[in-house]
Amino acid sequence: MKKVTLALIIFLITFSNSNAQRIKDLAYFRGISSEQLIGYGLVVGLAGTGDSHRSSFTIQSITSMLKRFGITVPETNLRTRNVAAVMITAKVNNLYKSGTEFDVVVSSMGDATSLMGATLLMTPLSGVDGSVYGIAQGPISIGGFDINTESGGRVAKNHALSGRIPGGGKLEVEIPGGEISQSELSLLLREPDFTTLNNIASAINQQFGDGTAESQGASEIRLVVPNDVTDFTSFISQLESIEVQKDVVAKVVLNERTGTVVTGSNVRISPVTISHGSLNISIQSYPLVSQPNSFSNGETVLFNNLVPKANQDNGNAVTIDGASNVQEVAAALNSLNVSPRDIIAVFQALKEAGALTAELIII
């Protein structure tokens, strides 16, 4: 069998501590957050791929919409397949001002077969408190298609029952709470970590002077604006641009469905011996026919003789004196010449043996 190198079997992503990251990529200021908006609406312009009459909420929505334009149509007379009911979702930063445009996601909620060519009608978007903050409208981009023929054939690409409207949402009312307090200025880590928090506080104090940053727990840094700062916006910009070292936890992520293995740079393997082999079992069939003698009044009998065979592949064994980085781990496992599925089993066995110094995550 052709040897497959570990580079093709295993994806190694190295999180190198030598690459510093900006504070704005690691943390955010208290007061800055995102608001989830949601709305219910109708899309039109479908080519017979919309909701059927079984989606009663779509029929009711069409009737209510037409009444707003002074048109009254009995629900029993509506048989349109060019309209579909959809849910609209969006994520909006609370620093946005009135008039800011944002992207929205449109998803079918009825029995429509495709949203290709659809246009969303004006739909109000509300927050968790029920207040309406924006509206959404425009043509939907689904990035694919789903075509069904009368003979039962189907040609599809990507998912055709959800799509996006770039810039389709518009903020009408500013979301409350989108302000940064100068008197209670705080940085919050996106991923709480004591080491990273200490690195950020030290870098800020080195840049602006001792006492500017004070750590609070594992995820918060309280800041004091220096007295010589005259431009608060410039101070925030300089603070966000400071580069610090981010500490990462040693992790190995295994995806059993795709056979993908991702390891971090802090993964360590203690001295261990790994033996890998496989047992192959095959059962071969040898049919035998028993033919009776002439004039014996016997019957022909077919006997299926099953002969099992088993063979053990020569197992590969490798001794690891200890691996201190991803490259050494890759070189050690590559010497086993195994498949991605076997690599996953090896990592699981290493963890059980206590030789793998890393968090093992299986997805």
VEXTI-583207 format. One record per atom (N, C-alpha, C): x, y, z; residue in one letter. Coordinates in pm, whole numbers, plus 32768, in hexadecimal, padded with zeros to 4 digits. Example, Ala and Ser with C-alpha at 12.3 -4.5 7.8 and 13.67 -1.06 7.14 Angstrom:
// residues 2
85277DC7830CA;84CE7E3E830CA;85287EB6830CA;85057F1F82C4S;85577F9682CAS;850A80038313S;
// end
This chain:
// residues 363
80557F898000M;800080008000M;8058807C8000M;803380DF7FB3K;808081597FA8K;807E81A4802CK;80F581CE8056K;8101821580D5K;80C482A080CBK;807582C0812EV;803683448132V;8074839181A6V;80AC84028189T;80ED844F81F1T;8087848F824BT;80B184AD82C3L;805684E68326L;8022856E82FCL;806C85B482A6A;80408638827AA;7FBC8630822FA;7FA285BB81EEL;7F2585AA81A5L;7EB9856D81FEL;7EE18534826DI;7E8384F082C4I;7E4D854D832FI;7EA6859F8361I;7E8785EB83D9I;7E9D867F83BFI;7E4386CF83EBF;7E50875F83DDF;7E8587958462F;7EFD87CF845DL;7F3B880284D6L;7F36889A84D3L;7EEB88D6852BI;7EE389678533I;7F32899385ADI;7F9989DF8597T;7FF18A098603T;7FCA8A948632T;7FA88A9E86B3F;7F8B8B1F86EDF;800D8B50872EF;805C8B9786E4S;80E18BBD8713S;80D98C348771S;811A8C2587E6N;811A8C918846N;81758D03881CN;81C58CEE87B0S;821F8D588785S;81D58DC38736S;815A8DA8870EN;810C8E0A86C2N;80B28E568721N;80D08ED48736A;807F8F27878FA;7FFE8F4F874BA;7F978F67879BQ;7F168F918768Q;7EED901587A8Q;7E9B9060875ER;7E6C90DF8792R;7E0590CA8800R;7E00912B8859I;7D9F912188C7I;7D11911F8891I;7CF5916A8826K;7C6E916F87F0K;7C4190E887B9K;7CA0908E879AD;7C7E9008876BD;7C698FA787DFD;7C978FCC8855L;7C8E8F7488C9L;7C238F9F892CL;7BFE901F892BA;7BA09051898FA;7B4990BF8953A;7AE290E3899EY;7A89914F8975Y;7A6591A289EFY;7A39921D89D7F;7A1992788A44F;798C925E8A79F;798192678AFDR;78FB925B8B39R;78A192CA8B03R;782B92A38AD8G;77CE93018A9CG;77BE92EA8A07G;782092A489CCI;78169283893DI;77E691F38930I;777791E088EES;7740915B88DCS;76EE9159885BS;76AF90E88843S;765C90D887CBS;75CF90B487F3S;757190E587A7E;74E390C887BEE;74B1906C8750E;746D90018778Q;74328FA68718Q;73A68FD786F4Q;738E8FEB8671L;730B90178642L;72C78FA785F5L;72448FA785F9I;71F78F3F85B4I;71778F7A857EI;71458F3F8513G;70C88F6E84D7G;70878F008485G;70098F12846BY;6FBB8EB48417Y;6F868F0183A0Y;6F988EC98327G;6F6A8F0F82B0G;6F4A8EB2823DG;6F358EEE81CAL;6F138EA48150L;6F778EC580E2L;6F968E608092V;6FE68E768019V;6F8D8E587FA1V;6FA08EA57F37V;6F508E967EBDV;6FAE8E847E47V;6F738E657DD4G;6FC18E577D5AG;6FF68DCC7D41G;6FC48D687D8BL;6FF18CDF7D76L;6FB08CA37CFAL;6FF78C467CBBA;6FC58C077C41A;6F7D8B857C62A;6F0F8B917CAEG;6EC18B1C7CD1G;6F008AC57D3BG;6F658AFA7D84T;6FAA8AAA7DE9T;6F898ADA7E77T;6F218B2A7E86G;6EFE8B5F7F09G;6EAB8AFF7F5BG;6E6F8B337FC7D;6E1E8AE08020D;6D9C8AB77FDDD;6D6E8A3F7FFFS;6CEF8A0E7FCBS;6C7D8A398027S;6C038A128003H;6B908A398054H;6B9189F680DDH;6BE7898E80EER;6BEF894B8171R;6C3089A581DAR;6C7E8A0781AFS;6CBA8A67820DS;6C558AD58229S;6BFE8ABC8289S;6B908B1982A5S;6BC18BA282D1S;6C338BA78319F;6C648C298348F;6C8F8C8082D3F;6CBC8C438265T;6CE08C9181EFT;6C648CCF81B0T;6BF98C8281A7I;6B7B8CB58170I;6B478D2881C4I;6B4B8D188249Q;6B1D8D8282A1Q;6B728E008292Q;6BF48DEE8282S;6C4E8E618274S;6C348EAC81F1S;6C1A8E628186I;6BFC8EA28106I;6B7A8EF1810FI;6B158EB6814FT;6A938EFA815FT;6AA38F7B81AFT;6AEF8F74821DS;6B038FEC8270S;6B5090578225S;6BB4902D81D6M;6C03908E818AM;6BAD90D48123M;6B58908880DCL;6B0490C58074L;6A9F912680B0L;6A729109812BK;6A129163816CK;6A5091EB8185K;6AD491EF819ER;6B18926F81B4R;6B1492C78137R;6B07928780C3F;6AFF92D18045F;6A6F92DF8014F;6A1092BF806BG;698492D18048G;694C92637FF1G;698B91EF7FEFI;695C917F7F9DI;692E91107FFAI;68B590E47FE8T;687D9077803BT;68698FFC7FE3T;68AF8F918008V;68A68F137FBDV;688A8EA38021V;68228E54800EP;68088DE38067P;687D8D818065P;689D8D4A80DBE;690D8CED80E3E;68F78C71808DE;687B8C49807AT;685E8BD1802BT;687E8BE47F98T;688A8C617F6BN;68A78C7A7EDEN;693C8C8A7EC1N;69918C867F29L;6A208C967F14L;6A628C107EF8L;6AA18C067E84R;6AE78B8C7E5ER;6B6D8BB17E1CR;6BB58C067E5AT;6C318C347E1DT;6CA88BE37E4FT;6D058BC47DF4R;6D828B807E19R;6DFA8BDC7E01R;6DE08C5C7DEEN;6E4D8CBA7DD6N;6E728D0A7E52N;6E358CE57EC4V;6E4D8D2B7F43V;6E758CC57FACV;6ECF8CEE8007A;6EF98C968074A;6F0B8CE680F3A;6EEA8CA78164A;6EFF8CE581E7A;6F8F8CC98214A;6FCF8D2D824CV;705C8D1F8274V;70738D6282FBV;70E08D39833BM;71108D7A83B4M;718F8DC58390M;719B8E3E83C5I;72108E9283A9I;725D8EA4842CI;72DF8E8B8427T;73358E9D849DT;73AA8EF68478T;73DD8F3F84DDA;744E8F9884C7A;74968FAF854AA;75178FCD8541K;75698FEE85B4K;759C907D85A3K;757690D48600V;7591916385F1V;75E591948667V;765091DC864AN;76A3921686B2N;765A928A86F4N;76639294877AN;761892FE87BEN;7657938887AEN;76C993908766L;770394128747L;76CE944C86C5L;767F93FC867BY;7646942E85FEY;75E894A4861AY;75EB950385BDK;7592957685C5K;751C95648567K;74B695B4857CS;743F95AD8528S;746395C58496S;7434956E8440G;7451957883B1G;74BC95178383G;750094D483E1T;7568947483BBT;752A93F9837AT;756693CB830EE;7537935382C9E;758792DA82F6E;7545926682FAF;758691EA8326F;754B917482D9F;7593910582D9D;7566908D8293D;74FD904482E5D;74A29000829FV;743D8FAE82E1V;743B8F2482A2V;74128EC282F1V;74068E3782C3V;73728E1482BAV;734A8DDB8249V;72BE8DB88230V;72B48D208226V;72568CE48272S;72478C538275S;71B48C2E8268S;71998BCC8213S;710F8BA081FDS;70DB8B578278S;70598B698295M;701C8B238305M;6FA18AD382DAM;6F808AD2825BG;6F0F8A838229G;6F408A0C81D8G;6EF189E38174D;6F1589718120D;6F44899D8096D;6F7D8A14808DA;6FB78A40800DA;702B89E57FE7A;704589D97F66T;70B189847F36T;712E89D27F11T;71228A547EFCS;71958AA67EDAS;71728B3A7EEAS;71D68B897F12L;71C68C1A7F1CL;720F8C637EADL;72358C1B7E45M;727E8C577DD6M;72288CC07D90M;725E8D377D7FG;72188DA37D3CG;71B88DEF7D94G;71B98DD57E17A;71578E147E70A;71828EA07E99A;711E8EF07EBCT;71348F777EF1T;70E88F847F73T;712E8FAD7FDCL;70F08FBE805EL;70A390418062L;70259039808FL;6FD690B280A3L;6FFA90F38128L;6FDF91738134M;700691BE81ABM;6FD89179822AM;703B915D8280T;7021911082FAT;705F91568372T;7013916E83DDP;704D91AA8457P;70A1914484A2P;7110917284DDL;716A911D852AL;7169914C85BAL;714F90F18615S;7145911386A3S;71B090CC86F3S;71CE9102876BG;723090C887C4G;71F0906E882BG;72419045888DV;720E8FE988F3V;71A6902D894BV;71A890B28954D;714590F989A4D;70C491148959D;70BC90E888DCG;704390FB888DG;703D917E8842G;709B91D88859S;709A92588814S;70D192498786S;709792958729V;70C39292869EV;713892F3868EV;71AA92BD865CY;7222930F864BY;7245932785B9Y;721392D4855FG;723792E584D3G;71D492A38476G;71EF92B183F5I;719C9273838EI;71F9922C832CI;71BF91CF82E2A;720C9184827FA;71BA91768200A;71FD917E818EQ;71BC9170810CQ;7226916180A1Q;720491178036G;725F910D7FC6G;726690827F8AG;72AD90747F19P;72BC8FF27ED6P;731A8F977F24P;72FA8F167F23I;73458EB37F71I;73AD8E707F19I;74248E607F4FS;748E8E167F0CS;74A28D927F55S;74898D227F0FI;74938C9F7F50I;75128C557F28I;755A8C837EC2G;75D78C437E9CG;75C88BB57E6BG;75578B927E33G;75418B0B7E00G;74BC8B017DBBG;748F8A867DA4F;740E8A707D62F;73DB89E77D85F;735A89D27D71D;731989517D87D;72A889467D21D;72BF88F87CB8I;726088ED7C49I;7229885E7C43I;71A488537C43N;716187D17C38N;711487CB7BB4N;711E875A7B70T;70D787467AF2T;705786F77B08T;6FFC86FD7AA6E;6F7D86B57AB2E;6F90861F7AB4E;6FFE85EF7A7CS;7017855E7A78S;7056852B7AF9S;706E85837B57G;70A785597BD7G;713B85747BE4G;717985AC7B7EG;720785CC7B85G;722186487BDAG;729A86517C0ER;72BD86C27C63R;734E86E77C50R;736787697C44V;73EE879E7C3CV;73FA880A7CA6V;745887FA7D02A;746488577D71A;74F5887A7D8AA;750B88F27DBCK;758F89217DE6K;757D89767E62K;75C889537ECAN;75BF89977F4BN;7532898D7F83N;751189E27FE2H;748F89DF8024H;743A8A527FF1H;73C68A307FBDA;73748A957F79A;73038ACB7FD0A;72FB8AA6804EL;728D8AD380A3L;72B88B3C8108L;732F8B6F80F9S;735D8BDF814CS;73C18C3180FCS;73C98CAF811BG;74248D0780D3G;743D8D878120G;74888DE080E3R;74AB8E5F8122R;74818ED480C9R;746C8F45810AI;74548FC380C3I;74C2902280F0I;752C903280A3P;7598908E80CBP;7564911C80D5P;757591598149G;754491E0815EG;74AD91EB8159G;7467917C816CG;73D5917D8163G;738F91B181DEG;73D791BD824DG;739B91F182C7G;73C4928182DFG;736D92CD831DK;738A935A833DK;735C937683CAK;73B993AF8419L;739A93CE84A4L;7349944E84ABL;72D3944684E7E;727A94B984F5E;728794FA857EE;729C94A885E4V;72A694DA866DV;732894A586A9V;737794FD86E4E;73F794D4871DE;73E094768794E;74349411879DI;742A93B08809I;746393ED8889I;741993E888F7P;744994288973P;74C393DF89ADP;7515942A89F5G;758893F08A3AG;760893F189EBG;760A942D8975G;7681942B8923G;76E0949C8941G;770A94A989BEE;7766951389E6E;77D294D98A40E;784A95148A36I;78BA94EC8A8BI;78CC95548AF9I;78C795288B74S;78D395838BE5S;7967959E8C02S;798E961D8C02Q;7A1996408C1FQ;7A3A962D8CB2Q;79D7963A8D08S;79EF962B8D98S;79F695998DC2S;79B5953F8D7AE;79B794B08D98E;79E094638D1AE;7A5794808CEAL;7A8994428C70L;7AC093B78C90L;7A8D93528C4AS;7AB992C88C63S;7ACB927E8BE1S;7B2F92258BE1L;7B4791CA8B71L;7B1B913F8B9BL;7AD390F98B43L;7AA590728B5EL;7AE090148AF7L;7B218FA98B26L;7B5E8F488ACBL;7AF38EF48A86L;7B088EDB8A07R;7AAC8E8489BER;7AB88DF389EDR;7B318DCB8A14E;7B4A8D468A4CE;7B958D578AD0E;7B518D4B8B41P;7B918D638BC2P;7C0E8D0C8BD6P;7C7B8D4E8C00D;7CF98D078C18D;7D518D618C6ED;7D848D2C8CDEF;7DD28D7C8D3BF;7E548DAC8CFCF;7E978D548CB3T;7F188D798C78T;7F088DE68C10T;7EA68DD58BB8T;7E8E8E3B8B52T;7E648EBF8B91T;7E108EB88BF8L;7DE48F328C3CL;7E5A8F7B8C7AL;7EB58F318CB7N;7F2B8F6F8CF4N;7F858FAE8C8AN;7F928F6D8C16N;7FE38FA58BAAN;7FA890288B77N;7F23902D8B6DI;7EE290A78B3DI;7EF491198BA1I;7EDE90FC8C21A;7EED91648C88A;7F7C91998C8DA;7FDE913E8C81S;806A91698C84S;808C91C08C0CS;8059919B8B96A;807491E98B1DA;803692748B24A;7FBD927E8B5DI;7F7B93008B69I;7FC7935A8BCBI;7FEF93228C3CN;803993708C9FN;80C0939D8C6AN;80FD93498C18Q;817D936E8BDDQ;816D93E08B79Q;80F993E18B34Q;80E094478ACFQ;80B494CC8B0CQ;805B94C78B70F;801F95438BA5F;804795618C34F;8094950A8C73G;80BF95238CFBG;807C94C68D5FG;80C294AC8DCDD;808D94538E35D;800C948B8E6FD;7FB0942E8E8DG;7F3094548EC7G;7EC4946D8E61G;7EE794698DDET;7E80947D8D77T;7E2494058D6ET;7E5D938B8D7AA;7E0E93108D6DA;7E1A92BE8DECA;7DA992878E18E;7DA692328E8FE;7D5091B78E71E;7D8891408E83S;7D4290C48E65S;7CD490A98ECBS;7C6490778E99Q;7BF390528EECQ;7BC78FC58EC3Q;7BF18F608F0FG;7BCD8ED78EEBG;7C1B8EA78E72G;7BDA8E568E20A;7C1C8E1B8DACA;7BEB8E558D28A;7B8D8EB48D2FS;7B548EE38CB1S;7B428F7A8CA8S;7B618FC48D13E;7B4790548D12E;7BC290A38D3EE;7BDA91118CF8I;7C4391718D1CI;7C0291FA8D2AI;7C0E92378D9FR;7BD992BD8DB5R;7C4493238D90R;7C1B938A8D48L;7C7993ED8D15L;7C5E94758D51L;7CCB94BF8D68V;7CC3954A8D95V;7D0195A18D29V;7CB295FD8CF4V;7CE496548C8AV;7D4B96B48CC5V;7DC696B48C8FP;7E2E970E8CC3P;7E0297A18CBCP;7E3697F18D18N;7E0F987E8D20N;7E3E98CE8CA7N;7EAB98A38C67D;7EE098EE8BF5D;7E9A98CD8B72D;7E3598778B76V;7DEB98538AFCV;7D8498C08ADFV;7D9098FB8A6AT;7D3199648A41T;7CCD993289DAT;7CF298CB8990D;7C999893892AD;7C7898048950D;7BFD97EE8982F;7BD6976989B1F;7BD39704893FF;7BA5972D88CBT;7B9E96D18857T;7C2A96A4882ET;7C899700882FS;7D1496DE880DS;7D4E967E8874S;7D2C969288F4F;7D5B9638895DF;7D2795AB8947F;7CA7959E8927I;7C6C951A890FI;7CAE94D88896I;7CC69526882DS;7D0494F087B5S;7D9194BC87D1S;7DE09509881CQ;7E6794DD883EQ;7E6494618895Q;7E04945C88F2L;7DFA93E9894CL;7DD7936A88FEL;7D79937688A0E;7D5193018851E;7DC392CD87FAE;7E1F932387D2S;7E8992FD8776S;7F0092BD87BBS;7F0392BB883FI;7F72927D8887I;7F7391E7886DI;7FE791B1884CE;7FF491238831E;802890DA88ACE;7FE7906988C9V;800C9018893EV;80108F868916V;80518F37896CQ;80588EA78956Q;7FDB8E648990Q;7F998E13893FK;7F248DC9896EK;7F4E8D3C8993K;7F288D128A09D;7F458C8A8A35D;7ED58C2E8A06D;7EFB8BBB89D3V;7E978B5D899FV;7E9E8ADA89ECV;7E2C8A9B89FCV;7E238A1A8A40V;7E4589AB89DEV;7E9089488A0EA;7EB388D689B9A;7E368885899CA;7E13887B891CK;7D9A883388F3K;7DB787DD8879K;7D71876B8873V;7D6E871787FCV;7CDC870287D8V;7CB4872E8762V;7C2887228735V;7C1F86B386CEV;7BC7865386E7L;7BB485E0868EL;7B2985E58652L;7B2085DB85CFN;7AA085D4858AN;7A958547854EN;7A4984F28590E;7A3F84668564E;79F2845884E3E;799D84B984C2R;794F84AE8446R;79A784C583CBR;7A05852183D5T;7A5985418361T;7AE7850D836FT;7B0B84DA83E3G;7B9284A983F6G;7BF885188405G;7BCE858B8433T;7C2885FE8440T;7C5C860884CFT;7CDC862384DBV;7D1C8636855DV;7D6086BE855DV;7D3F871285BFV;7D7D879685CBV;7DBE87A08654V;7E3F87C28656T;7E8687CD86D4T;7EC2885786E3T;7ECF8884875FG;7F0C8905877BG;7FA188F88796G;7FE58969879FS;8077896987ACS;80A6893E8835S;804D8945889BN;807789228923N;805F88908945N;803B883E88E2V;802387B088FBV;80A7876B891AV;80AA87198983R;812086CE89AAR;80FD863A89B6R;815D85E48995I;814D855589A4I;81BE852089FAI;819C84DA8A66S;820084A08ABES;823B84238A7FS;82AD83F28AB1P;82E883778A7BP;828383058A7BP;827382C58A08V;820E825D89F9V;823182068982V;8202818B8981T;8213812E8911T;818A811288D4T;817F81238851I;8100810E880AI;8110809A87A9I;80B7803887B0S;80B67FC88752S;80337FCB8707S;803C7FC38683H;7FC37FCB8631H;7FBF7F5685D0H;7F517F1085CDG;7F3E7EA18570G;7EAB7E89855CG;7E897E3284FCS;7DFC7E1884E1S;7DE77D8584C3S;7D727D5584E7L;7D4C7CCA84CEL;7CE87CC7845DL;7D077C7B83F1N;7CAF7C6F837DN;7C707BE4837EN;7BEC7BE18379I;7BA17B638377I;7B4E7B5E82F7I;7B5B7AEE82ADS;7B0D7ADC8233S;7ACF7A528234S;7A577A4781FEI;7A0F79C881F5I;79F479AC8162I;7A2C793D812FQ;7A1B791880A3Q;79B578A78097Q;796A78AC802BS;7900784B8014S;792C77E57FAAS;791A77627FCCY;793976F67F6EY;78BD769D7F62Y;786376BB7F03P;77E8766B7EF5P;780875DB7EC9P;77C575797F0AL;77D474EC7EE7L;774C74B37EC3L;774774647E58V;76CA74287E29V;76CF73927E41V;766B735E7E89S;766272CF7EA3S;75FC72927E43S;762B723F7DE7Q;75D572037D81Q;75B971717DA4Q;753B71497DB6P;751C70BC7DDBP;7535705D7D66P;75456FDD7D88N;75586F777D1FN;74D86F637CCFN;74E86F2C7C5DS;74746F127C05S;74146EB17C47S;73956EC77C33F;73276E727C64F;73276E647CFDF;73626EC97D41S;73626EC17DD4S;72F26F147E10S;72A76F5A7DBBN;72396FB17DE9N;726B70207E47N;72ED703E7E42G;732470AA7E94G;731471327E50G;7331719A7E9AE;732872227E67E;73B372647E68E;73C672B97E05T;744373037DFDT;7446736C7E6CT;74B473707EB5V;74C273CA7F27V;753974277F0EV;752274A97F23L;758D750C7F17L;75BC75337FA3L;763C75227FBAF;76777542803CF;76DC75B3802AF;76CA76208075N;77227695806BN;778B768B80D9N;7804766880B2N;787076568112N;78B676DC8128N;78A8771381A1L;78E5779481C2L;7967777C820EL;79D577B281D8V;7A58779F8214V;7A8E78268243V;7A96783C82C5P;7ACC78BC82F6P;7B6478BC82F5P;7B9C793282D7K;7C2D794582D9K;7C4B79C78323K;7CB279C38370A;7CDB7A3983BAA;7D717A4C83AEA;7D987ACA839EN;7E277AE8839AN;7E407B6B83E2N;7EB07B708426Q;7ED77BE48474Q;7F417C328428Q;7F227CB3840AD;7F877D0783CAD;7FFB7D1C842AD;806E7D2B83F1N;80E37D478443N;80D07DCD8489N;80C87DCC850BG;80B27E478555G;812C7EA18553G;81137F21854EN;817E7F828554N;818B7FB385E4N;82037FBE8611A;821D7FEE8698A;827E80628693A;826680C586E5V;82BD813986EBV;82C98165877CV;8340818987A2T;835A81B98829T;8373824F8825T;832482988873I;833283298879I;8374834C88FDI;83EA838688F6D;843383AC896ED;83FB842A89AED;839B8463896BG;835F84DF899CG;835F8546892DG;82EA85828912A;82DD85E788A9A;82B8866B88E9A;830586D388C9S;82F087558908S;82AE87BA88ACS;82918795882EN;824E87F187D3N;820187A3876BN;81B487EC8719V;815E87AB86B7V;81AF875F864FV;822187968626Q;8271875485BFQ;82A286CC85EEQ;82CB86C2866CE;82F9864286A0E;828785DE86ACE;820F861086D1V;819985B986D7V;81798583864CV;817E85DA85E7A;816085B1855EA;81C5854A852CA;824685628547A;82AD8506851AA;829E847E855BA;8279847B85DCA;826A83FC8622A;81F483AD85EDA;818183F185DAL;810A83AB85AAL;811683858517L;816283D184CBN;817383B3843DN;81BD832F8429N;8213830C8488S;825F8290847CS;820782158488S;818D822584BCL;812F81B584C4L;80EF8195843EL;80EE81F683E1N;80B481E1835BN;802481AF8365N;7FCF81FE83A8V;7F4481D683BEV;7EE7823C8380V;7E66821A837ES;7DFF826E8342S;7DD282D783A6S;7D84833C8377P;7D5183A283D4P;7CFC83678444P;7CAA83018425R;7C5782C4848CR;7CAF828484F7R;7D1E824584CDD;7D778208852ED;7DC082708581D;7DDE82E38543I;7E1E8350858DI;7DC4837B85FFI;7D42838485E5I;7CE283AA864EI;7CE5834486BFI;7CE982C1869CA;7CEE82598702A;7D7082618752A;7DDE82848710V;7E5F82918754V;7E59830287BAV;7E2083758794F;7E1683E587F1F;7DBE83C18869F;7D51837A8851Q;7CFB835288BFQ;7D4382F4891EQ;7D92829688E5A;7DDE823B8939A;7E4B82848987A;7E8B82E78949L;7EF18337898EL;7EB483818A05L;7E3C83B589F3K;7DF983FC8A60K;7DD8839E8AD2K;7DA583268AB0E;7D8282C58B17E;7DFE82978B62E;7E70828E8B1CA;7EEC82638B5CA;7F2E82D18BADA;7EF9834A8BA4G;7F3283B98BEEG;7FAF83F28BAFG;7FC983CF8B30A;804183FF8AEDA;8029847F8AA0A;7FAB84A58A8AL;7F8A851D8A3EL;7F69858E8A9EL;7FBB85F78A9AT;7FA3866C8AEDT;7F5786D38A9CT;7ED686C18A93A;7E7F871B8A47A;7DEF86F68A61A;7D9887578A4AE;7D08873C8A54E;7CD986FB89D2E;7C98868889DDL;7C68863D8968L;7BD6865C8950L;7BB9869588DAI;7B3086BB88B8I;7B04866B883EI;7A9686238848I;7A6185D287DCI;79E0861087ABI;79D9862F872AI;7960866E86F2I;792786168686I;
// end
